[in-house]
Amino acid sequence: MKDDESGRVSPAELLLEYTDAATAARVRARLGPSAVDADVATAVHHAPIGAAASGTPSPPDGAAGPDPSTPLATWLRDPSTRVDGAVLDGHSRDDWDMVAAEHLRAPYRDEIARLLIVHPDCPTDAALVLAAESPFDVITARQGTAFSTALDRSVLTARRLALEGRPAWRALSTLARHARAVYAEPRIAPLDRLLDEAARMLPGPDPAAWAWLARHAPDYPGTFTELCADAARAAGPDRATPGVPPAWPDPPDADTAAAMSRRWGHTSPLGLLGRLPPKDAAAVLAMLPADVCGVFRRVNEPLAGHVVLALMRDPELDAHALVRHLIPDPDTVDALLARHDRHINAALLAESSDAATLYAAYAATRRDASPRVRLTIHARSGLNGPYQDGCLEAVHGHHTALLRTVLRRRADDLGPAGMLRGLLSLWEAQGRGALLDPRLRSTLRRTPATRQARRWALDAPDGLARLRAETLRHEQPDELVAAIRERPARAARHVPDSFWPAAVAADEHDPLPRAALVLLARHRSCPAELLRRAADVDARLAVELAAGSREQALAALAGPLPPTSRQARLGLGWFANALADDVLSIAEFVELGHPAERLLEALADLSGVLPDGHAEASAMIAEHARATVADNPEAWAVAVMLLPDFSGTVPELLTTAAAAASG
C-alpha cells in the first residue's frame, strides 16, 4: 500500500509481498490500514519493479494546466510552470512521445523530468529518456534527481538506463555522475560495475571506429548498445567509404574545445578507457590524435592512473590538468615522480590531499634530491598556504617560505618530530642562519624539546649533525606514538612503515585514543589490527570500512543495518558496495542483516541497482516464508505487528510469527 504523496511502500507492505494476494488482503482486512501503513510517512523504499505509483503528488501552490492552445511540450519549458499529477492526467501516448522527443532534443529542467517520471501514465520508453539528466542543469535537492527518483520508484533499473537510455552518452553520463561525484568520494560500486560493463563494449584500437565515435557519440540519439554497434560498423568492411582515412573532428581552438567538452557531460571516453586493462587502454590512446584527447581531457572526471600515464607521453597535453583528475594510487604516484618533471611535481603538491602522496612529492622536490626538480616561482608561491592539513608534510621539503609559515602556525599539529624536521629542512636549505629568525624563537617557546634542540644545535660546531640526530630520535616509532597520545590530531600526518608495529604493540598494551585510531585508519598502509580496533571504537568508521573487506563487512553486519536515508547518495548504505564487490554474499546479507524492517528497506533500495541480487534475496525470503508462515493469515498478521520493533533478522521474524500463531 502506497502513501498518496510519496508513492513509496511501507515496510509492512514490503513484507506482505512474500505471500499471495489473497492472504495479504486478509491480513490487511484483519489489521486495518493504520497497522499496515503506520510508518509509510517516513519510509523511503520502492514499489515493485514495473509497478506504477497509485496516486499523484499533491498539487503545488499555483499549479495549473497548460492553455489548450499551448502544446504540452512547450508549456513544460516555461520557467514559471509548476507541475502536478492532475495536470498531466488524460494525455495521450502521442503527448508522451512528444514530451520524450523534446527532452531528447533539449532536456527539460530536472525538476520537471522528475515529476514526469513518477506520473502513473509515463511510458517506460519515455522514462528511459527523462531519466538521462542534463549534465549541467541538475541540482540535487531533497527530492532527488530524475535518475534517483526513477530508481527510488523502481520505474527503471540502473543497468537498463545504461544500455537502453537515450540519448546514449547523456544516460551514461548520468550514471557516471552518481557513481563517483568527486575524486575523493567513495564510488557507488553497483553503478561503477555498470560503467565497467559499458567500457568493455567500446570498440578496440580501430581509428575508423574511434573517429566515428569522437564525432557522433555526444549527440547520438539512440542507446549505448546501438552506439557501440554503429561505431563497429563504421570500422567494418561494409562501411560507406572503405579505404578512406578516418575523418577525425577538426582540431579545435581553446574556446571550441571547451564547448565540445561540455557535450560529453560527466564522462568522456577517457573515463571509460580507465576501466579497461592498461594494455587495452594504451592501444586505443596511442592512436587517438592529441587534439581529440585534449577535448576529452577537459571533461571534469576522475581518471585512472594508467590513463594519465599514457596521456603524458604527449607533451602537448597539460600535465598539471591531468594530475588534477588523477585517482591516486601509490604505483602511479611513484611513476609520476620518477619523471622528475616540475609541472607534475607541482601538480601533485597542489592537488593532493593524501599525506603519503604529499610526503613523497615534497621529498622529491628537495634541493638535495637527485636529480633536483626546480619548481617555478609561480608554483612555489601557490604552495604557501598553511591552512590545510596537507601542508604539514612541507617539513619534509625545502620550500622555505612555506616551512616558516607552517612552523609558526601549526606547531601543535606538527609535534616535536615535525617541528624538528622543519628546522632541519630550513638549515639544509638556507644554512645555520635560518634558525636565528626571531619569529621562530617566539614559536618555539611552546615546544620546550624543540627549543632546547635548536639551542644545542646552534651552540655546537657540528650543529647540523646534532640537529639531524635529534630529529631522527624524535621520529622513532615509540616517540611518534607518544606524540600522538599527547595530541591525537597528529595521527593524520605521514608515518614511516616502521611506525605500524610499534603502534599495534602500544595499542595492545594501552589503547590509543579513539580520535587517533580513527585518523590512523585513514592511512592506506594501516594494518588490519588497528583497522579492527578503530572500527570497534567508532561506529561511523566501521560502516565506512565495511565495504572494503569481508572481515569488516561481517563485523558491521553483526550490528544493526543503517536506516535508509535520503541524505545518502541514492539512499544506499555500505552494504551496496559490499554486495556488488562480492565482499558479502546475498545469503549472508539475508541471514544476518537486522533489524528485519531495515533489511526489507535495504533490499528495496537495492532493487534498482542490483536487480539480480534483489531477486536472489527475495527468493530466499520467499522460501523462508513458505517453510514457516506459509499462507496462514494469522501468522502473517503477527509478523506485520512484530515488524516495527523486531530486532532480529527476517528469517527469525517469520519463525517467531509462525510459532506465536501456532501457540
DRENNU-982218 format. One line per 10 residues: their letters; for each residue x, y, z of C-alpha. Coordinates in nm, 2 decimals. Layout:
BEGIN
A> X/Y/Z; ...
***
This chain:
BEGIN
MKDDESGRVS> 0.00/0.00/0.00; 0.14/0.34/-0.10; 0.14/0.68/0.06; -0.06/0.93/-0.15; 0.22/1.18/-0.15; 0.53/0.97/-0.20; 0.41/0.66/-0.38; 0.65/0.46/-0.17; 0.58/0.14/0.01; 0.56/0.08/0.38
PAELLLEYTD> 0.79/-0.20/0.54; 0.47/-0.39/0.62; 0.37/-0.40/0.26; 0.73/-0.50/0.16; 0.68/-0.80/0.39; 0.34/-0.89/0.25; 0.49/-0.91/-0.10; 0.62/-1.25/0.01; 0.27/-1.40/0.04; -0.01/-1.44/-0.22
AATAARVRAR> -0.25/-1.16/-0.29; -0.54/-1.33/-0.12; -0.35/-1.38/0.21; -0.22/-1.03/0.20; -0.57/-0.89/0.15; -0.70/-1.10/0.45; -0.41/-0.96/0.67; -0.49/-0.60/0.57; -0.86/-0.66/0.64; -0.77/-0.81/0.98
LGPSAVDADV> -0.53/-0.54/1.09; -0.68/-0.24/0.92; -0.50/0.02/0.71; -0.34/0.20/1.01; -0.14/-0.10/1.11; -0.01/-0.16/0.76; 0.06/0.20/0.67; 0.17/0.33/1.01; 0.53/0.40/0.91; 0.48/0.49/0.55
ATAVHHAPIG> 0.53/0.86/0.61; 0.89/0.80/0.70; 0.96/0.52/0.45; 1.19/0.57/0.16; 1.15/0.25/-0.03; 1.02/0.14/-0.36; 0.72/-0.02/-0.53; 0.80/-0.34/-0.71; 0.98/-0.31/-1.04; 0.73/-0.22/-1.31
AAASGTPSPP> 0.46/-0.11/-1.07; 0.31/0.24/-1.12; 0.25/0.47/-0.83; -0.11/0.48/-0.72; -0.20/0.84/-0.65; -0.01/1.15/-0.76; 0.18/1.43/-0.57; -0.04/1.69/-0.42; -0.06/2.00/-0.64; 0.19/2.27/-0.55
DGAAGPDPST> 0.06/2.61/-0.49; -0.01/2.79/-0.81; -0.01/2.48/-1.03; -0.23/2.50/-1.33; -0.26/2.31/-1.66; -0.15/2.44/-2.00; -0.37/2.66/-2.22; -0.55/2.43/-2.47; -0.38/2.62/-2.75; -0.03/2.56/-2.60
PLATWLRDPS> 0.14/2.23/-2.68; 0.23/2.03/-2.36; 0.60/2.01/-2.45; 0.62/2.39/-2.50; 0.43/2.46/-2.17; 0.67/2.24/-1.98; 0.96/2.46/-2.09; 0.81/2.77/-1.94; 1.02/2.86/-1.63; 0.70/2.95/-1.44
TRVDGAVLDG> 0.54/2.61/-1.50; 0.45/2.42/-1.18; 0.36/2.06/-1.25; 0.13/1.83/-1.05; -0.01/1.49/-1.13; -0.36/1.61/-1.21; -0.23/1.85/-1.48; -0.07/1.55/-1.67; -0.37/1.32/-1.64; -0.55/1.22/-1.95
HSRDDWDMVA> -0.27/1.29/-2.20; -0.24/1.05/-2.49; 0.05/0.83/-2.59; 0.13/1.08/-2.86; 0.17/1.36/-2.60; 0.41/1.15/-2.40; 0.61/1.07/-2.72; 0.63/1.44/-2.79; 0.75/1.51/-2.44; 1.02/1.25/-2.47
AEHLRAPYRD> 1.12/1.38/-2.81; 1.15/1.73/-2.68; 1.36/1.61/-2.38; 1.58/1.42/-2.62; 1.63/1.74/-2.83; 1.70/1.96/-2.53; 1.65/1.85/-2.17; 1.38/1.99/-1.95; 1.46/2.12/-1.61; 1.54/1.83/-1.39
EIARLLIVHP> 1.25/1.90/-1.15; 1.01/1.88/-1.45; 1.17/1.55/-1.56; 1.15/1.41/-1.21; 0.77/1.49/-1.19; 0.71/1.35/-1.53; 0.88/1.02/-1.45; 0.67/0.95/-1.14; 0.34/1.00/-1.32; 0.15/0.67/-1.35
DCPTDAALVL> 0.09/0.73/-1.72; 0.46/0.78/-1.81; 0.56/0.50/-2.05; 0.88/0.32/-1.99; 1.04/0.43/-2.31; 0.97/0.80/-2.21; 1.12/0.73/-1.87; 1.43/0.60/-2.03; 1.47/0.94/-2.20; 1.36/1.16/-1.90
AAESPFDVIT> 1.60/0.98/-1.65; 1.90/1.08/-1.86; 1.99/1.40/-1.67; 2.10/1.72/-1.83; 2.48/1.73/-1.74; 2.49/2.09/-1.61; 2.14/2.18/-1.50; 2.09/1.93/-1.22; 2.08/2.05/-0.86; 2.04/1.76/-0.62
ARQGTAFSTA> 1.76/1.86/-0.39; 1.60/1.66/-0.11; 1.35/1.51/-0.36; 1.64/1.37/-0.56; 1.72/1.40/-0.93; 1.53/1.24/-1.22; 1.76/0.94/-1.22; 1.75/0.88/-0.84; 1.37/0.92/-0.84; 1.34/0.66/-1.12
LDRSVLTARR> 1.54/0.42/-0.91; 1.35/0.51/-0.59; 1.02/0.45/-0.75; 1.15/0.13/-0.93; 1.05/0.28/-1.27; 1.39/0.17/-1.41; 1.70/-0.02/-1.31; 2.03/0.15/-1.35; 2.15/-0.11/-1.59; 1.85/-0.06/-1.82
LALEGRPAWR> 1.92/0.32/-1.82; 2.29/0.25/-1.91; 2.21/0.02/-2.20; 1.87/0.15/-2.32; 1.86/0.51/-2.20; 1.85/0.78/-2.47; 2.05/0.97/-2.58; 2.33/0.72/-2.51; 2.60/0.94/-2.38; 2.37/1.15/-2.16
ALSTLARHAR> 2.24/0.84/-2.00; 2.59/0.71/-1.94; 2.70/1.05/-1.81; 2.41/1.03/-1.56; 2.55/0.71/-1.42; 2.90/0.85/-1.40; 2.78/1.15/-1.21; 2.62/0.93/-0.94; 2.89/0.66/-0.94; 3.16/0.90/-0.81
AVYAEPRIAP> 3.06/1.26/-0.76; 3.41/1.38/-0.68; 3.76/1.22/-0.70; 3.79/1.17/-0.32; 3.44/1.04/-0.27; 3.40/0.66/-0.25; 3.24/0.51/-0.55; 2.90/0.35/-0.56; 3.01/0.00/-0.66; 2.69/-0.12/-0.84
LDRLLDEAAR> 2.70/0.19/-1.07; 3.07/0.16/-1.11; 3.03/-0.20/-1.23; 2.78/-0.09/-1.49; 3.04/0.16/-1.62; 3.29/-0.12/-1.64; 3.05/-0.31/-1.85; 2.99/-0.01/-2.08; 3.37/0.03/-2.12; 3.40/-0.33/-2.24
MLPGPDPAAW> 3.15/-0.25/-2.51; 3.37/0.02/-2.67; 3.55/-0.05/-3.00; 3.90/-0.17/-2.99; 4.20/0.03/-3.13; 4.05/0.09/-3.47; 4.10/0.45/-3.59; 3.78/0.45/-3.81; 3.56/0.34/-3.52; 3.71/0.60/-3.28
AWLARHAPDY> 3.69/0.87/-3.53; 3.32/0.80/-3.58; 3.27/0.78/-3.20; 3.45/1.11/-3.14; 3.23/1.28/-3.39; 2.89/1.13/-3.31; 2.88/0.99/-2.96; 2.79/1.31/-2.77; 2.48/1.38/-2.98; 2.39/1.02/-3.07
PGTFTELCAD> 2.01/0.99/-3.02; 2.00/0.61/-2.98; 2.10/0.38/-2.69; 2.46/0.30/-2.59; 2.42/-0.05/-2.72; 2.32/0.09/-3.06; 2.61/0.35/-3.04; 2.87/0.08/-3.00; 2.72/-0.13/-3.28; 2.73/0.17/-3.52
AARAAGPDRA> 3.08/0.25/-3.42; 3.19/-0.10/-3.50; 3.00/-0.08/-3.84; 3.19/0.24/-3.92; 3.51/0.04/-3.89; 3.38/-0.27/-4.07; 3.44/-0.39/-4.42; 3.10/-0.27/-4.54; 3.15/0.09/-4.42; 3.04/0.36/-4.67
TPGVPPAWPD> 3.40/0.46/-4.78; 3.63/0.17/-4.74; 4.00/0.25/-4.77; 3.94/0.62/-4.70; 4.14/0.75/-4.39; 3.92/0.81/-4.08; 3.77/1.16/-4.06; 3.86/1.29/-3.71; 3.70/1.61/-3.59; 3.88/1.92/-3.70
PPDADTAAAM> 4.14/2.05/-3.44; 3.96/2.30/-3.22; 4.08/2.62/-3.07; 4.06/2.66/-2.69; 3.71/2.81/-2.69; 3.58/2.54/-2.93; 3.75/2.27/-2.73; 3.58/2.39/-2.41; 3.24/2.39/-2.58; 3.30/2.05/-2.73
SRRWGHTSPL> 3.40/1.90/-2.39; 3.07/2.02/-2.24; 2.88/1.79/-2.48; 3.04/1.49/-2.31; 2.88/1.57/-1.98; 3.03/1.40/-1.67; 3.23/1.13/-1.85; 3.44/1.10/-2.17; 3.59/0.80/-2.34; 3.90/0.86/-2.12
GLLGRLPPKD> 3.70/0.78/-1.81; 3.57/0.46/-1.97; 3.92/0.36/-2.10; 4.05/0.38/-1.74; 3.82/0.09/-1.66; 3.99/-0.14/-1.92; 4.32/-0.33/-1.86; 4.62/-0.09/-1.91; 4.74/-0.26/-2.22; 4.40/-0.23/-2.39
AAAVLAMLPA> 4.36/0.13/-2.29; 4.71/0.22/-2.41; 4.64/0.07/-2.75; 4.35/0.29/-2.80; 4.51/0.60/-2.66; 4.82/0.55/-2.88; 4.61/0.61/-3.19; 4.39/0.90/-3.07; 4.50/1.24/-3.21; 4.63/1.48/-2.94
DVCGVFRRVN> 4.35/1.74/-3.01; 4.08/1.47/-2.96; 4.24/1.37/-2.63; 4.27/1.74/-2.54; 3.89/1.77/-2.57; 3.83/1.46/-2.37; 4.07/1.57/-2.11; 3.87/1.89/-2.04; 3.58/1.69/-1.91; 3.58/1.71/-1.53
EPLAGHVVLA> 3.60/1.35/-1.44; 3.83/1.12/-1.23; 4.09/0.94/-1.44; 4.27/0.61/-1.37; 4.64/0.62/-1.32; 4.73/0.42/-1.63; 4.53/0.66/-1.85; 4.70/0.96/-1.70; 5.05/0.80/-1.76; 4.96/0.71/-2.12
LMRDPELDAH> 4.84/1.06/-2.20; 5.15/1.22/-2.06; 5.35/1.07/-2.34; 5.21/1.35/-2.55; 5.40/1.67/-2.45; 5.11/1.89/-2.58; 4.88/1.79/-2.31; 4.87/1.98/-1.98; 5.04/1.77/-1.71; 4.90/1.98/-1.43
ALVRHLIPDP> 4.54/1.94/-1.55; 4.59/1.56/-1.59; 4.72/1.52/-1.24; 4.43/1.72/-1.11; 4.20/1.45/-1.25; 4.40/1.16/-1.12; 4.26/0.89/-0.89; 4.58/0.85/-0.69; 4.74/0.52/-0.62; 5.09/0.45/-0.49
DTVDALLARH> 5.23/0.30/-0.81; 5.10/0.59/-1.03; 5.24/0.85/-0.79; 5.58/0.67/-0.79; 5.58/0.66/-1.17; 5.49/1.03/-1.19; 5.76/1.14/-0.95; 6.01/0.92/-1.14; 5.97/1.16/-1.44; 6.14/1.44/-1.24
DRHINAALLA> 5.90/1.69/-1.41; 5.85/2.02/-1.23; 5.49/2.06/-1.36; 5.40/1.71/-1.24; 5.55/1.76/-0.90; 5.39/2.10/-0.86; 5.05/1.95/-0.96; 5.09/1.67/-0.70; 5.18/1.92/-0.43; 4.89/2.15/-0.52
ESSDAATLYA> 4.62/1.89/-0.58; 4.68/1.60/-0.35; 4.52/1.56/-0.01; 4.67/1.22/0.08; 4.95/1.25/0.34; 5.16/0.97/0.18; 5.14/1.13/-0.16; 5.23/1.47/-0.03; 5.53/1.33/0.17; 5.66/1.17/-0.15
AYAATRRDAS> 5.61/1.48/-0.35; 5.78/1.71/-0.10; 6.07/1.47/-0.06; 6.11/1.46/-0.44; 6.14/1.84/-0.47; 6.40/1.89/-0.21; 6.72/2.08/-0.31; 6.93/1.78/-0.23; 6.71/1.54/-0.44; 6.89/1.37/-0.73
PRVRLTIHAR> 6.81/1.49/-0.98; 6.68/1.82/-0.84; 6.34/1.92/-0.96; 6.31/2.30/-0.96; 5.96/2.44/-0.93; 5.86/2.76/-1.10; 5.82/3.08/-0.89; 5.45/3.06/-0.96; 5.43/2.70/-0.83; 5.63/2.78/-0.52
SGLNGPYQDG> 5.41/3.08/-0.44; 5.10/2.88/-0.48; 5.21/2.64/-0.21; 5.24/2.90/0.07; 4.90/2.82/0.23; 4.93/2.68/0.58; 4.56/2.62/0.64; 4.52/2.26/0.50; 4.64/1.96/0.68; 4.84/1.85/0.38
CLEAVHGHHT> 5.08/2.14/0.42; 5.22/1.98/0.73; 5.42/1.74/0.51; 5.61/2.05/0.39; 5.85/1.99/0.67; 6.00/1.72/0.46; 6.07/1.96/0.18; 6.29/2.27/0.12; 6.02/2.53/0.03; 6.14/2.78/0.29
ALLRTVLRRR> 5.86/3.03/0.28; 5.60/2.76/0.34; 5.83/2.60/0.60; 5.85/2.91/0.81; 5.47/2.97/0.79; 5.39/2.61/0.89; 5.63/2.61/1.18; 5.49/2.93/1.31; 5.12/2.85/1.27; 5.09/2.47/1.30
ADDLGPAGML> 5.34/2.39/1.58; 5.09/2.20/1.79; 4.98/1.98/1.50; 5.34/1.91/1.40; 5.46/1.80/1.74; 5.83/1.77/1.83; 5.92/1.54/1.54; 5.75/1.76/1.28; 5.90/2.08/1.43; 6.25/1.94/1.44
RGLLSLWEAQ> 6.22/1.80/1.08; 6.11/2.15/0.97; 6.40/2.32/1.14; 6.64/2.06/0.99; 6.49/2.13/0.64; 6.54/2.50/0.69; 6.90/2.46/0.79; 6.96/2.23/0.49; 6.81/2.48/0.25; 6.94/2.81/0.39
GRGALLDPRL> 7.21/2.73/0.64; 7.25/2.79/1.01; 7.13/3.15/1.00; 6.77/3.04/0.90; 6.72/2.91/1.26; 6.81/3.26/1.41; 6.48/3.40/1.27; 6.32/3.58/1.58; 5.97/3.48/1.47; 6.08/3.12/1.50
RSTLRRTPAT> 6.21/3.18/1.85; 5.87/3.30/1.97; 5.70/2.99/1.82; 5.94/2.75/1.99; 5.85/2.88/2.33; 5.55/2.65/2.32; 5.76/2.34/2.24; 6.04/2.30/2.50; 6.20/2.00/2.34; 6.23/2.17/2.01
RQARRWALDA> 6.36/2.49/2.16; 6.63/2.30/2.35; 6.74/2.10/2.04; 6.76/2.42/1.84; 6.98/2.59/2.11; 7.21/2.29/2.13; 7.25/2.28/1.75; 7.33/2.65/1.72; 7.59/2.63/2.00; 7.77/2.32/1.87
PDGLARLRAE> 8.03/2.32/1.60; 7.87/2.02/1.44; 7.52/2.17/1.48; 7.37/2.03/1.16; 7.47/1.67/1.26; 7.33/1.72/1.61; 7.00/1.86/1.48; 6.97/1.57/1.24; 7.04/1.31/1.51; 6.79/1.48/1.75
TLRHEQPDEL> 6.53/1.48/1.46; 6.58/1.11/1.39; 6.55/1.03/1.76; 6.21/1.20/1.78; 6.10/1.03/1.46; 6.15/0.69/1.62; 5.82/0.49/1.63; 5.79/0.50/2.01; 5.84/0.88/2.01; 5.57/0.92/1.74
VAAIRERPAR> 5.33/0.71/1.94; 5.39/0.92/2.25; 5.33/1.24/2.05; 5.01/1.10/1.90; 4.88/1.01/2.25; 4.95/1.37/2.36; 4.76/1.51/2.06; 4.56/1.27/1.85; 4.53/1.51/1.56; 4.90/1.43/1.48
AARHVPDSFW> 4.79/1.09/1.36; 4.68/1.24/1.04; 5.04/1.30/0.93; 5.26/1.07/0.73; 5.43/0.80/0.93; 5.71/0.56/0.82; 5.64/0.19/0.77; 5.84/0.12/1.09; 5.57/0.30/1.29; 5.30/0.05/1.25
PAAVAADEHD> 5.44/-0.25/1.45; 5.51/-0.01/1.74; 5.16/0.14/1.72; 5.00/-0.20/1.72; 5.20/-0.31/2.02; 5.13/0.02/2.20; 4.76/-0.01/2.15; 4.76/-0.37/2.28; 4.94/-0.25/2.60; 4.75/0.07/2.65
PLPRAALVLL> 4.47/0.15/2.40; 4.54/0.46/2.18; 4.29/0.75/2.20; 3.97/0.69/1.99; 4.04/1.00/1.77; 4.40/0.88/1.70; 4.27/0.53/1.59; 4.02/0.68/1.36; 4.29/0.90/1.19; 4.54/0.62/1.17
ARHRSCPAEL> 4.27/0.40/1.00; 4.26/0.66/0.71; 4.62/0.57/0.61; 4.64/0.34/0.32; 4.91/0.14/0.50; 4.72/0.10/0.83; 4.74/-0.27/0.94; 4.44/-0.48/0.99; 4.48/-0.50/1.37; 4.44/-0.12/1.40
LRRAADVDAR> 4.16/-0.11/1.15; 3.97/-0.36/1.37; 4.04/-0.15/1.68; 3.93/0.17/1.51; 3.61/0.01/1.39; 3.54/-0.12/1.74; 3.55/0.23/1.89; 3.39/0.43/1.61; 3.06/0.31/1.46; 3.07/0.55/1.17
LAVELAAGSR> 3.42/0.44/1.07; 3.31/0.08/1.10; 3.04/0.15/0.84; 3.29/0.32/0.61; 3.53/0.03/0.64; 3.27/-0.24/0.60; 3.26/-0.24/0.22; 3.64/-0.29/0.20; 3.70/-0.63/0.35; 3.50/-0.94/0.43
EQALAALAGP> 3.61/-0.93/0.79; 3.49/-0.57/0.83; 3.17/-0.64/0.64; 3.07/-0.93/0.87; 3.16/-0.72/1.18; 2.94/-0.44/1.05; 2.66/-0.69/0.98; 2.68/-0.80/1.35; 2.54/-0.46/1.43; 2.21/-0.31/1.31
LPPTSRQARL> 2.18/-0.20/0.95; 2.18/0.17/0.90; 1.84/0.33/0.85; 1.76/0.43/0.49; 1.84/0.80/0.44; 1.77/1.04/0.16; 2.08/1.22/0.26; 2.29/0.93/0.15; 2.39/0.90/-0.22; 2.09/0.73/-0.38
GLGWFANALA> 1.99/0.63/-0.03; 2.23/0.33/-0.04; 2.42/0.20/0.26; 2.76/0.04/0.29; 2.61/-0.30/0.20; 2.56/-0.19/-0.16; 2.93/-0.18/-0.23; 3.00/-0.49/-0.02; 2.74/-0.69/-0.22; 2.84/-0.55/-0.56
DDVLSIAEFV> 3.21/-0.63/-0.50; 3.13/-0.98/-0.37; 3.28/-0.89/-0.03; 2.95/-1.01/0.12; 2.71/-1.27/-0.03; 2.34/-1.22/-0.07; 2.27/-1.52/0.15; 2.48/-1.37/0.44; 2.30/-1.04/0.40; 1.96/-1.20/0.43
ELGHPAERLL> 2.05/-1.44/0.71; 2.24/-1.19/0.92; 2.11/-0.85/0.84; 1.89/-0.69/1.11; 1.66/-0.55/1.22; 1.41/-0.71/0.98; 1.24/-0.38/0.89; 1.57/-0.23/0.78; 1.67/-0.53/0.58; 1.34/-0.51/0.39
EALADLSGVL> 1.41/-0.14/0.32; 1.76/-0.22/0.22; 1.65/-0.48/-0.03; 1.40/-0.23/-0.18; 1.68/0.02/-0.22; 1.89/-0.24/-0.40; 1.62/-0.33/-0.65; 1.72/-0.06/-0.89; 2.10/-0.10/-0.88; 2.14/-0.47/-0.80
PDGHAEASAM> 1.83/-0.64/-0.95; 1.99/-0.98/-0.97; 2.09/-0.96/-0.60; 1.75/-0.83/-0.51; 1.58/-1.13/-0.69; 1.81/-1.38/-0.52; 1.73/-1.23/-0.18; 1.36/-1.22/-0.25; 1.37/-1.59/-0.35; 1.54/-1.67/-0.02
IAEHARATVA> 1.29/-1.48/0.19; 1.00/-1.64/0.00; 1.15/-1.98/0.07; 1.17/-1.90/0.44; 0.81/-1.78/0.43; 0.69/-2.10/0.27; 0.87/-2.30/0.53; 0.73/-2.11/0.83; 0.42/-1.89/0.79; 0.31/-2.03/0.46
DNPEAWAVAV> -0.04/-1.89/0.37; -0.15/-1.86/0.73; -0.31/-1.51/0.77; -0.28/-1.53/1.15; 0.10/-1.58/1.13; 0.14/-1.31/0.87; -0.06/-1.07/1.09; 0.16/-1.15/1.38; 0.47/-1.08/1.16; 0.33/-0.75/1.05
MLLPDFSGTV> 0.26/-0.64/1.41; 0.60/-0.75/1.53; 0.79/-0.59/1.24; 0.84/-0.23/1.36; 1.00/-0.33/1.69; 1.16/-0.66/1.60; 1.54/-0.66/1.64; 1.62/-0.99/1.47; 1.65/-1.10/1.11; 1.37/-1.16/0.86
PELLTTAAAA> 1.40/-1.54/0.89; 1.39/-1.50/1.27; 1.08/-1.28/1.24; 0.90/-1.54/1.02; 0.99/-1.82/1.26; 0.87/-1.62/1.56; 0.55/-1.53/1.39; 0.48/-1.89/1.30; 0.54/-2.01/1.65; 0.32/-1.74/1.80
ASG> 0.04/-1.81/1.57; 0.05/-2.19/1.63; 0.07/-2.15/2.00
***
